[in-house]
Amino acid sequence: MDTNIAIIGAGRVGGNLGGRLADAGYRVRLGVRRPAEATELRQRFDGRAEVVDTVRAAAGADVIFLCVPAAHAVAAVLALGGVDGTILVDCTNPVDWKDGPVLASPPEGSMAQAIAAAVPDARVIKGFNTFGAEIHGDPDLGGVAADVLLAGDDGPAKQRVSEIAAAIGFAPIDAGPLRNAGLLEALAVLWIHLATSGGLDREMAFKLLRRGQLAATPPD
C-alpha cells in the first residue's frame, strides 16, 4: 500500500486499528509518548509496524489517525509539529460519566472542529469513532461489514480515508461536512451507553441497511 500511516496513541483503539492496517499492507508507525517502554507493543507487532515517539510517527505521514483521549487531543496534535496538508482522522469522543456516558462537546461543537480550529491547514476528517476497539480490530459482523461514518469538508481527503477503510474491511459512508462531526460523537455516546448501561456487549456496531440488502438466502 503506497500510503504512510501514523497512529497517534496506541492503546486498545490505536493498537487494534494499527494492527488491522499493518495486516492490510500499509506502512504503519505507532506513535507513543515513551517508545522505549513500549516493549509489549513492540512484541505484539513484531516488525509489522514501527513503534516510535509521536513526532517521529507523524513525520512524513500521509494519513494520521488520532486515537488519544479526547481531553488531550488538541494538545497531542499541536505537539506533532507540522501537519499542514496532512489528512488527520479524529477518532476521539468527548465523553463525561454521570450515571452513564454524557456527551461533553467543546465550544467548537465537536472534537474534530476543535482540532480543525487548532490546525486549520490540516485536512481533518471525523471517523472510526462510533464503535469500540473490538470492531477496530475486526469489522466483520457475521458476514456484514461495520460502517465507518466519515465527516469532513475536504472531499479528496474523505475519499482517501474511505478507500483505506474499505481496504481493511469496513463499509465507508460519507456523513457530510465537518459540522456533522458532533452528530457522530453523539452517536458514539449512544454506542457507549448501549455497551455499558444499556446492558449490551461491545461486539456490535451501527449498520445502515437498505431495503432488500439482507434478503433471506433461499433454502437449498
N, C-alpha and C positions, 0 to 999 in steps of 0.2 A: 504494500500500500504506500503510495507516494505522498504520505502526509505525516508530519511530525506532530505528535500529540503530547501535551503535558497534562498531568493530573495534579492539581494543587490540593493537597490534603489526601492522605492515603489511609483513611480509616476504613470502615466497612463499605461505605458507598464508593469512595475513591479506589479502594483496593479491588473491589469486585468489578467496577467499571474498567479499571486498568487491565485487569486480567482478561476481560471479555475483548477489549481492543487488541491486546497483545496476541491473543489466540487467533484473531482475525488477520493478523499480519501487519498491523500498524506499528510504527516506531513509537514507543511509549517511554516517557520519562515520568517517574513518580516523584513529585516534589514534597519533601517533608522538612520540618524545622531542624531536626537533628539526624541527618542521614547516617552518621557513624553509629548511632544507637539502634538503627532500624534493621537489626540482624534477622529477626523473624520475617520481616517483609522481604528482605533480600533473598532469604532462603525460599520463600514462597514462590518468587518469580524466577529464581534460578537462571538468570541470564536473559529471560524473555523481555525484561524491561529494566532500565536503569533506575536506581534509587539515589537521588541527589538532593541538594538543597533546592528550595523553591525558586530562587533566582536563576540557577543553572537550568532547572527544568523548563522554565518559561522561555529561556533564551533560544531563539530560532524556532520556536513552536509555531506551527500553522494554526493550531486549534488548542485552546486551553480550556479544560473542564475544571471549574471551581467547586470543590467538594469539602469546604471547610464549614464550621458552624457559622450560621448567618450573622451572629454578633461580631464576628471577626472578618467578614467577607470583604468589606471595603478596604480595611487596613491591609489585608492579605494581598489584594490586587495592587494597591499603591506600592507595596513593598517589592513587587516584582520588577519594578523599573519600567522600561519602555515596552508598552503593549499596544502602541499606536498601530492601527491596521490589522491587529490580530483578532481572530474570532475567539470570543470569550463566552463560554457556555456556563451560565449561572445555574447550578444545581441546588442552591441553598433554599431554605424556607425559614422565614422569621416567625418563630413559634414561642409562645409562653405556655406555662402549665398552670391552670387554675381549675382544679377538679376536672381536668381533661385539657386537651390541646386548644389553644386560643391563638388566632392569627394576630401577630404583632407587627403590622406593617410600618415601615419607616415613613417619614413625611413625604418622600418622593412617590409613595404609592405602592412600591414593591422593592424587594432587594435588587432585582435586576435594574430597575430605574435608578436606584441609589448608586449602583456600580457604574451605570452609564453616565451619571452626572459627575462621578469622581474621575472617570477616564473617558472623556467624551469622544476620543478618537479611536477607541476600541470598538469592535463590531460585536455588540452584546446580544446574545440570544438566551432566552429563558427556556429551560428544558431539563429533562431527566430528573424531575423533582416530585413527580406525582405518584411515586411508589417507593417501596423500601429497598434496602440494599440487596435483599434476596433476588429481586427482579433485575437489578443492575447486573447481577452475576449470571442470571438465566432468565431471559424474557419469554420463554416458551411456556404458555399456559395450556398445556394439554393439547398441543397442535395449533393453538391460536397465539399469534404474537402480541405481546403487550404494546399498547400505544405509547408513543412519545409525543406529547404536545409541545410544539415549539412556537414561541412568540418572539418577534423581533422586527426591527424596521429595515434591516439590510437583507434584501431578497437573496442575493448570491450567497451570503453567509448562511442564511437559513437553509438554502438548498444544499450547501456543502455538509452542514450538520445533519440534514435529512438523509443524505447519502451514507454518511458514517453510521447513523442509527440503523438504516436498513441493512448495511453490511454486517452488523453484529446481531441481527435477528429481531430488531424492533420494527414496529409499524409507525413511521413518522406521520404526523398530522400537522399541517400549518394552522396554528391557533391565532394568527393575525398579528397585529403590530405589538410593539413592546408595551404599550399601555395595557395590554391584556395579561401581562405577567402577573399582576396581582390576583387575577382570576385563577391562574394556575397555582399560585401559592395558597389561595383559599381552598382549592381542590385538594392540595396536599394535606392541609389541616383536616379535611374531611376523611382522607385516607388514614391519617394517623388516629383519628377518633375511632374509625371502624376497626382498626387493627388493635386498639387498646381498650378504651372504654366501651366500645361497641361490641367487644367480645369475639370479633373475627380474627383469624390468624393473619400473618404477614405475607403468606403466599398468594397474593392477589394483586390485581392491577385493574384500573378502569379500562373499558374497551368500548369504542364506538362501533356499533353494528348497523349495517344497512339491511333493509328488509330482504330476506332471502339469502343473506350472506352465509348463514349457518344452516342451510337447508338439510333436512334429515337425509342421511345416506340410505338409499333404497336397500331393502333386505336382499340377501343372496338368493 
